[in-house]
Amino acid sequence: MSSPTGSYPTKGDPDGKFYIEDAGTDDAVDSEAASIVLGSDGTPLLGAVEGVQKYTLPESRKIGVVGAFFLILNKMIGTGIFSTPSSIFASTGSVGICLLMWAVAGLLTLSGLSVYLEFGLAIPRSGGEKNYLERIFQRPRYLATSVFAVQMLLLGFSSGNSLAFGRYVLLAAGHPLPDGWPARAIAVLCITFVVTLHAVFPKWGLRLTNALGVFKVIVLLLIVFSGLAALAGHRLVPDPHNFDEPWAIEKGDGYGGGGAYAYATAMLQVVYSYKGWENANYVMGELKNPRRTLSIAAPLAVVGVTILYVLANVAYFAAIPKGELAKSEVIVAGLFFRNVFGESLAARCLPALVALSNIGNVLAVSFAHSRVNQELAKEGVIPWSQFWASNKPFNTPAASLLLHWIITVIVLIAPPPGAAYNFIVNLYTYPGAWINACVVCGLIYLQWNNNENWSSPWHTPLAISIIYLLLNLFLAITPFIPPNSDWNADGYPYFAFPLVGTGVLVLGGVYWVLWTKVWPKIGGYIVVAERIIDEDTGEEVVRYNKVNVKELESEVVEEVGVRSRLLPRRGAGSGGGRDGTEGVVYQTFGVDGR
């Protein structure tokens, strides 16, 4: 028996996402399709319909190039550029090498963007890696989807930037910066405000996201131009002379002398500062003219952020002596503002600026990740899919936003302060390296295997794919290398971070076994999620059908699929669809493993 799925190449769909069979007639009703799970004798096996969800997004709510640009930029620019340069310099002891790392990381990010552009333009649907993994790994069905779902649901929270927002709000108000309950309470209010805004007033949520994106660009430009002024001598401290010998590798008080491990971890931190460039891929279904929008907004955002990051680091070195920079620990930008504008202005303005940067990140992440949660629910991948997939009552993914809120709040209030909390918040970054490695390996396979019928408006050269693959292997393997210093310097063994991160992916495999094998046997039925997308009207319908497992087991099911009749759009000729027709109604299946 084959499990219900939607991830294999068939007639009429070279992307391999849907099983489409031409009924061979032209008398079908418009925007409708006969949808069947077929047994070996061709009889339908779908049971009673448990529920129906309908989705139609007004054109006025779709996101254009500017909105997509700021969705990416807001996720990329959090607190990293304001704090990470300190530890990068402390690890390397070289101004030139630090600047080179930031530039190289930007180029490496562009290699990943090329891979995601090829997938995103070929499969312009919301969900990001979910769709790409399903296209690549068609057997065992839904295994890759399950692994991605567990990783995204358990680790795709917004706790880190929500808590950072709470901390910097307290600091701006003149309070200390502890990981205490006041900061956590503000963090809960932050994520609650963001989720409510996106659910109830979606247009205003995107407007605020765009506004904060503009604000971040202005702040970084202020730092850049202030740095140029500092280079010209306009600063309140003596010239630090950091550019006299920029390529010299020095060892001083708090910096340099870390060896190869220190360089590797520094590069790791720089690369993670660019995370978020894939954010628009998660919401492709809500973009205006998605192929054009993504192909313009994503490269502009990544190139723009790379330039701002490199120039901001030049500004820091223009105004901060090396010893102070290495020991600044958290907020390098604070030292910069103090040395250029004076103590009072830095103390007054900077915490508020960083807090606003944090909430911009929370807005972008919550918007995108809730769409991924909804896509998983639409295909029945997660328990209680009908509820989490719902667009009621505001025609927004309010239920999926609620799921994102629940997980974020649990992470905010459950772990104790200190090492345990930092460990959980930072854990999200690690499994993503293995996910990305699988995506790029899959792209190489699709390009070289002609039987896959792979095509995309964008082509990533093999050399670029290999560079991105090596980058992710570096990110995945480096954390397993023992450090030169204390193995428990962060409050836990160095190998706990990659080990637990890998364990989350393994947990996805365990969930797949429970969902596809164990729970259906216990419950006696499965719920098949049937998706219908009318490319003519843009309406999507998801029907959840309850199917008796014994009935399925009594049949030799050759395939789980869809029988669709294809109609030209009114007033349109032939051609234009994936299989040479217009107005194709696509359908796919998933299983709600309850």
Order of alpha helices (4+ residues) and beta strands (2+ residues): beta-beta-alpha-alpha-alpha-alpha-alpha-alpha-alpha-alpha-alpha-alpha-alpha-alpha-alpha-alpha-alpha-alpha-alpha-alpha-alpha-alpha-beta-beta-alpha-beta-beta
